[in-house]
Amino acid sequence: MSIQDNERFLNIIKNLKLSPRNTISEFSEEINNISLEHGIQAAYNYLLRAEVILNIRKPLLAIYDHAFQFIGGAQKYGLTLTSVLQNQFDITIISNKEVSHRDFFSWYNLDLSKCKIKVIKLPYFEERNTPHLDPAFISKEVENPFHLISKESGNYDIFVNNSMNEMVYPLSNISILVCHFPERRPKSYFYADQYTYVVYNSRYTAEWIKKKWKLSPHQHIYPPVDMETDNSKFLKKKNILSVARFEVEGTKRQQEMIEAFLNLNQKYPEIAKGWKFILVGGSNQKNPYLSKLKDTINKNPNKNIELKINIPNKELKSLYQESTLFWHLCGLTHDDPAEIEHFGMTIVEAMQNKMVPIVYDGGGPREIVDNGVNGFRVQSKAELIKCSIRLIRDQKLIQKLSEDAQKKAQTFSRIKFEERVNSFFNKLLKTYNPL
């Protein structure tokens, strides 16, 4: 809508509020003209906005993610945003697979009972029985299966695409693409440039949005991290913890971390004595990479490596409280910037619980961990082992770095996230409903 069209629209609505009987015909005529000139969707959007300005209802907001059925940091980001806004908007959560309010509460400790859940199954993926709906599978030779989501987006005042899926064309009055990373370069069905706003989760992501998509993103909102607890009640154990999804492609580098821990046990048995390595993450049932990890662990004679799959939030929180070191090597040996950690929510979760992080030196973790101040950044398995040995030998260093880690983690707290989300959406609403 042009500036002139917007001013005419607001004047009509203003007159309608003041004198509905005298201006209803003008309003109807305007809708008809918009329909003839711009199409039915444009006329429907006009009606939707008019309903909000006339205080007939709350604004309708939909949030979509093609991976809501899996536990993940990006999904937690989108659903926490939903939780912040659920009193202000009438919200629908759109998924392509069955998922429930109970799942969201178990995985993220989020009560989203005020929101509706709508499942829109996509025939292309259903026919192939694929648990992971990867947009990368779709070429120009295939009809865009995500057009069903595009069509649905036109039923809301605001549509939020939280899935990094640039194949969804937005039809709502206001559209927001939450980009956790621009994984694919513009090719078939690329609609990222059609969104009203692009929100990014880290400076690393913003840099690659500009490089890959030639777009300037609009709003920086760091992910919400809310795992902080009263650690004075818990004694730290000799646990090294890793928390990341078990990606089929192995991009989180759990295999390499297991190899490093086995190496630590083999070469430095006295130093490693009593230490345990625990790997936590979400996974679907059929995961060959996870099977490979299990095979490696079963061959370990020390029996000091554990896998915990799809565990509830309460158990994860206990592991954070009890563990001392945190390993995260996503990005190791990768040349593709998409396979380097885009931010690193679990790193912050660990830091909130006074764990000392040792992370790959690249991507989003560089914005979180200050090397030698509140943790260490490394570029190899050898450096990972070296830093771990240094910490295991020096309890005073662990104490200092863990306290500084907890302080730094406050930058990425749930409270900070809520402030940024509320500020951004309040500005949108003032523009959408200025009367």
KOLMARMAR-691407 format. One record per residue: x, y, z of N, C-alpha, C in turn; residue in one letter. Coordinates in steps of 0.05 Angstrom, whole numbers, plus 5000, padded with zeros to 4 digits. Layout:
# residues N
XYZXYZXYZA;...
***
This chain:
# residues 435
501749765000500050005000501850255000M;501350434981502950684979502250865002S;503851085006503351275027500651405023I;499951474998497351594992495051404998Q;495451154990493350954995492950905025D;495150905039495050865068493551095082N;494151335074492851575085489851575079E;489051495055486251485047484851265064R;486251045067485150815083484650905112F;486551045124486251125152484051335155L;483851505135481651705136478951575135N;478651375118476151235115475451095142I;477350965154476950825179476251025201I;477651255201477151455221474251555219K;473351605194470651695190468651475197N;469451225192467650995199467250975229L;469351025244469151025273467351245284K;467551475271466051705280463151695271L;462751605247459951605236459551355218S;459151125231459050875215456750865194P;454450975201452150965183452651125157R;454051345160454451525137456751445119N;458551285130461051215115461250925107T;459350755115459550475108459550425078I;458150585063458150555034460850625022S;462150835033464750905024466750685030E;466450565053468250345061467850105042F;465350035036464849815019465849864991S;465650104981466550174955469650154953E;470950234975473950214976474849924975E;473449754989474149464989473749354960I;471549434947471049334920473149434901N;474049684903476049794886478749654890N;479449594915481949454921481849174909I;479649044911479348774900479748774870S;478448974857478648984827481549054818L;482849234834485449324825487749144834E;487549034858489848884869489148594876H;486748514874486048234880484648194906G;483447954909481847884933483547884958I;486047794957487747784981488248064992Q;488748254974489248524983486748644996A;484448584985481948684997481448555024A;482148295026481748155052483748275073Y;486148335065488048455083487048725093N;485748875075484549135083482449095104Y;480848885101478748825121479948745148L;482048575146483348485171484448725187L;485748905173486949135187484749315198R;482549345183480349515192479149405218A;478949135220477849015244479549075268E;482149075265483949135287483649435295V;483749615276483549895282480849965294I;478749825287476049875298475649735324L;477749605334477749455360475649235361N;475149115338473248885337474548635349I;477148615347478548375357481548435361R;482948255373485848265376487048215348K;489548305344490848235319491347935318P;491047825294491647535290494547505282L;495947325296498747275290499146975287L;500546895266501246615261504246595262A;505246375274508146325273508446045262I;510246015242510645765228513545675230Y;513845405233516445285232516044995222D;517544915201517144645191518544435208H;519844525230521144335248520144365277A;517744465281516644485308516444215322F;516343995307516043735319518643625331Q;520843775327523443695338524243895360F;525843795379527043975399529444115386I;529544385388531744525376531844815386G;534144935383534545215392532845405377G;532745375350531145555333528245535341A;527345295346524445255353523945385381Q;525845355399525445485425525345785422K;526945895404526846185399524046275390Y;522946135370520346215360518146175380G;518245955395516045905414516246085439L;518746165446518946355468517946625459T;518446705435517346955424514246935425L;513146705418510246655419509246695448T;510746585467509946605495509746895504S;511747055495511847335503509447485492V;508447415468506347565455503547455458L;503247225472500647095471498347245485Q;498947435502496847595514496047825497N;497847905479497348145462496048075436Q;496447825427495447735401493747485404F;492147435383490847175380492647005363D;494046805375496246675361495546395353I;496446325328496246055318499045955312T;499745725323502345595317501845395294I;503345435273503045265249505345065247I;504644815245506644605242505844425219S;507744275208507244095187506943805197N;507543765222507343495234505943525261K;504843305271503343305296505243385319E;504243575335505743665359503643775378V;504343785404502343865423503344075443S;501444195457502244385478503844245499H;503243995504504743835524507643805516R;508043755490510843735480512343985485D;511144215479512544475482513244525512F;511344445529511844485558514144305567F;514044055558516143855566518843935556S;518944025531521544085519522744355528W;520944555530521944825535520844965560Y;519144815574517844935598516245185591N;514845175569513245405559510345325559L;508745475573505845445573504645605551D;503845475529502745615506499745535502L;498445485524495645395523493745605512S;494545865512492846075501493046075470K;494845925459495245925430494045675417C;493045705393492045475378494345355363K;494145095358496044945342494544845317I;495644915294494444825268496544665253K;495844415247497644245232496844235202V;498644325185498144315156500144125144I;499243885137501043685126501543745097K;503943705088504743755061504943495045L;503143455025503043205011505743105000P;507343294990509943214977511643054997Y;511743155022513443015042511942785055F;509242805057507742585069507942335051E;507742375025507942145006510642005007E;512742165014515442045016516141965045R;514242005063514641925091517242025103N;517842275098520342395108519742545134T;521142475156520642615181521642895181P;523842945165525043215164524243345137H;522843565139521943705115524043905105L;525943805091528243965083527644115057D;527544385058527044545034529144505013P;531544415021533644375001532944164981A;531043994987530243774969528643884945F;527644124948525744234928527244384906I;526844304881528144434858525944564841S;526844704821524944844803523144644788K;524044394786522544194771520144094788E;520144164814518044064832516244304840V;513644254840511744464850512344514879E;512444774886513144854913511144744934N;511944554951510044434970509344634992P;510944844996510445035017508445255009F;507345234985505345424977502845404995H;502445165007500145135025500445315050L;502945355058503445535081503245825072I;504145875048503746145037500846225037S;499146045027496246095026495146145054K;496045985073495046015101495946285113E;498246385105499346635117497446875112S;495846855091494047075084491647105102G;491446925122489146935141489747095166N;492147215167492947345192493947625187Y;493847785209494948055207497948055205D;499147875221502047845222502747555218I;504547495200505547225196508547215202F;509347045221512147015229513146745218V;515146755201516346505191518946465207N;518846275225521146225243522946005233N;522545905208523745655200526145685181S;527045925176529245965157528445855129M;525845825125524845715100523945945081N;525746025064525246245046523446175023E;522345925023520545845002517645905008M;517146025031514346105038513946395031V;512146445012511446715004509346835023Y;509947055036508047165055505847325042P;503347285052501047435041499747615061L;500747615086499547775107500248075104S;498848245119499448525120502248585129N;503048445151505848475161506948195162I;509448165151510747905151513547925162S;514347725178516947735191518347465186I;520747475175522347245172524547245193L;524347055212526447025232528646855220V;530846975214533046825201535146745221C;535346485227537346385245540046345229H;539746315203542046325185541046285156F;542146435137541346405109542646155096P;541445925100542845675093543145645063E;541145725047541245685018541445955004R;542945944982543146184965540546214949R;539846464941537446504925537346324900P;535246154899534845994875531845944871K;531045684870528245634865526545714889S;524345854883522345944903523646104926Y;525146304919526446474939524746724944F;523646744969521846964976522747125001Y;525147085009526047235033525847535030A;526147625005526047915000523248024999D;521247845003518447935002517347995030Q;518947945051518047985078518348275086Y;516448365103516548645112519048695129T;519648495146522048515164523548245164Y;526148275166527848035171529248075198V;528747895216529847895242532247705243V;534447775255536747595256537647555285Y;538847315290539447225317542247295326N;544047365308546747425316548047605294S;550247725301551647895282552847715260R;553647465267554647275248552547215226Y;550047175235547947125216547447365198T;547447605210546947855195549047885173A;551547825179553747845160553247665136E;552247425141551747235118549147285104W;547147415117544747505102545547705081I;547347885088548248085069549847965046K;551547765053553347645033551747455014K;550047285026548647085011546147184997K;544647345011542047435000542047714990W;544147864995544348144986542048304998K;541348235023539248385037540448505063L;539248725071540048845097537848775117S;538448605136536448535156535648765174P;533348755186532148985199532548995230H;532348765243532248765272533948535284Q;535648615303537348415317536048345344H;535348095347534248005373535747745380I;537547765400538947525409537047315420Y;537647065417535846855427535446875457P;533146765467532546765496533846525509P;535146575531536346355546535446375575V;534046175585532846195611533245945628D;535745855629536445615644537645675671M;537845925679539245995703537645905728E;539145775746537945675771539745755795T;538845685818540445735842542545515845D;544945575835547045365835548245315862N;547645475881548845435908547745185921S;545545085911544344845922545444585910K;547044605889548044375875551044365876F;552044115881554944075880555743995851L;557844125841558744055814560143785814K;559543625794560743365791562843375769K;564243155767566343135746564943055719K;563243235710561743185685562543385664N;563043285640563243455616560743415601I;559343635595556743615582556843735554L;555343615535554843725509551943705503S;550743935494547843935488547544055459V;546543885441546143965414544543755400A;542943835380541343635365543243435351R;542343185350543842985336543042995306F;544343175292543743205263544642965248E;543142875228543842645212546542685199V;547042935191549542995177551943015196E;551443015222553643025241554843305244G;553343515237554443785237555143885265T;553943775286554543865313557143735324K;558243555309560943435315561043285341R;558943135348558942965371561042735369Q;561342625345563242415340566142505347Q;566742745338569442855343569942905373E;567842985387568143035415568442775431M;567042565422567342305435570142205430I;571142235406573942155400575942305418E;575442565422577142725439577142625468A;574742565478574542465505575842195508F;575542015489576941765489579941795489L;580841995473583742055472584742155499N;583142325512583842435538584142205558L;582342015557582441785576584841605571N;585441575545587641395537590341505544Q;590841765537593441885541593941995569K;591742085582591942205608590042075628Y;590341825634588341675650588141795679P;590341885690590141995717588642255718E;588942425698587542675696584542625691I;583942435673581142385665579642215686A;581042105705579841925724577442055739K;575241915738572842015751571042195735G;572042285711570542465694568742305675W;566442425670564442295653563642495631K;563142395607562242565584559442485578F;557642685579554742645574553942815550I;552742675530551842815506548742805506L;547543045504544643075505543743205478V;541443115468540443245444537843115434G;536543255416534143155403534742995378G;533042805372533542645347530942505339S;530542455313528342285305529141995308N;527241815304527641535311529741405292Q;529641465267531541345248533741545243K;536041495256538241685253540841515252N;541941475228544341315225546841445239P;546841705241549041835256549041765285Y;546641765297546341695325547141405329L;546441225311547240945313550340915312S;551641085296554541085295555741165322K;554541365334555541455360555241235381L;552941095380552440885399554540655396K;555240595371557240385366559940465377D;560640715374563240815384563240805415T;561040885427560940895456560940605468I;559640425455559540145465562340015465N;564140115449566840005448568640125469K;567640325484569240455504569440285529N;571740195537571940015560571440155587P;571740425588571440565613568440615620N;566740585601563840625606563240895619K;564641105610564241365622563241575602N;561741475582560441645562557541575561I;555741775563552841725563551541885541E;549541765528547741905509545041935522L;543842175520541142225530539642355507K;537542215498536042305474533242405482I;532542645471529842755475528942765504N;530742845522530042855550528343095557I;526743085578525143315586526843545597P;525643775598527044015606528143995635N;526543865652527343835680529943685683K;530243465668532643305670535043455658E;534543605636536743755624537743965644L;535844105658536644305677538344195699K;537743955708539343825729542143765719S;542343685694545043625683546743885682L;545444105674546844355674547844435702Y;546144395721546744465749549144305760Q;549244055752551243865763553843865748E;553943945723556343915706558244155709S;560744095702562844295706563844425680T;564344255660565444355634563344305612L;563344485592561544455570563144465544F;562744255527564144235502562144285479W;563044435459561444495435563244545411H;563344355392565244365370563844405343L;561344485343559944535317561544745301C;562344675276563944845260566644725254G;567544535270570144415266570344275239L;572444345224573144235197571044305176T;569244495182567244575162568144825147H;567744815120568245055104565645205099D;563345065101560745185096559945345120D;559545615117558845785140556145705153P;554445565137551845475148552145255169A;554445115168554844895186556644965209E;557045225213558345335237556145445254I;556345415281554245495299553345785293E;550745825289549746095282549646275307H;549046155329549146305355550246125376F;548645945388549645765408548145795434G;545445745433543845775457544745595480M;545445345473546145155495548745245509T;550445385494552945485507552145685529I;550245865523549446065542547945925566V;546345715560545045565581547045455601E;549245345590551345235607552645455624A;553145685611554445905625552646015647M;550046015643548146105663548345935688Q;549145685685549345495706552245455716N;553945665711556645665721558345435710K;557845355685559545165672561645325655M;563945215652566045345636565845225608V;565245395588565045295560567745285546P;568045065530570245045511568944995484I;569145195467567545185442569245235417V;568145165395569545215369569745515364Y;572045595355572645875351571645965324D;569046035322567946125297564946165300G;563746325282560946375282559946515307G;557446445314556146575337557546555364G;558846325370560146295396562246515401P;563346635380565246855384563847095398R;561247115395559747335408559047265437E;559447015444558646925471561046885489I;563046735479565346665496567746845490V;568646985511571047145509573346965517D;575146905498577246705502579046775526N;579146585545580846625568579546785590G;577246905585575847075605573546925618V;571746805602569546655613569246375600N;571446285588571546025574573846025554G;573845825537575945805517574745755489F;575945865469575245805441577545645429R;576945435414578945255403578345195374V;580445105360580045035331580844755324Q;581244585344581944305339581244135364S;581243875359580843685382583143695401K;585543745390587943755408587743995427A;586744225416586444465433584144415454E;582144275446579944205464580944055488L;582643845482583743685503585643845521I;587344015508589244175523587844365543K;585744505534584344685551582844545573C;581844305567580444145587582344055609S;584643965601586743885621587544115639I;587844345627588644585642586544645663R;584044625656581844685675581644465697L;581844215688581643995708583844015729I;586144105721588444135739588244385757R;586544575749586544835763583644905772D;582944825795580244875805579645165810Q;581745325816581345605820580645745793K;581945645772581345755745578445685738L;577545445744574745365738572845555753I;573545605779571845775795571546055783Q;573846175775573946445764572346465738K;573046275720571746285693568846225695L;568046055713565145985715563546225725S;564646375744563246615753563046825732E;565246865717565147055695563346965672D;563146705668561346595648558446655655A;557746625681555046685690554346975686Q;556247155691555847435687555347505658K;557047385640556747445611554047335601K;553047115612550646995602548147175607A;548447365625546147555630545447725606Q;547447755588546947905563544747775546T;544447515549542647365532540247245547F;539547375569537447275586534647285573S;532747145585529947145576528847425579R;529547565601528547835606529448025584I;531948005575532948175554531448115528K;531047865523529547775499526747895499F;525347875521522647985523522548285518E;524548425529524648715524524948775495E;526648625481527148685452524648605436R;523448375442521048295427518748485431V;518248565456516048745461516449015448N;518949115449519549375436519049365406S;519949145393519649115364516749095356F;515148925370512348875363510549115370F;511249255391509749495398509949705377N;512349735365512749925343511149835319K;511049575313509449475291506549535294L;505549495319502649535324501949835321L;503750005330503150295328502950385299K;504550255282504450315253501950195241T;501249955250498949815239496349935248Y;496350025273493850145284494550415297N;494850625281495650885291493351055303P;490950965300488651125308487851075337L;
***
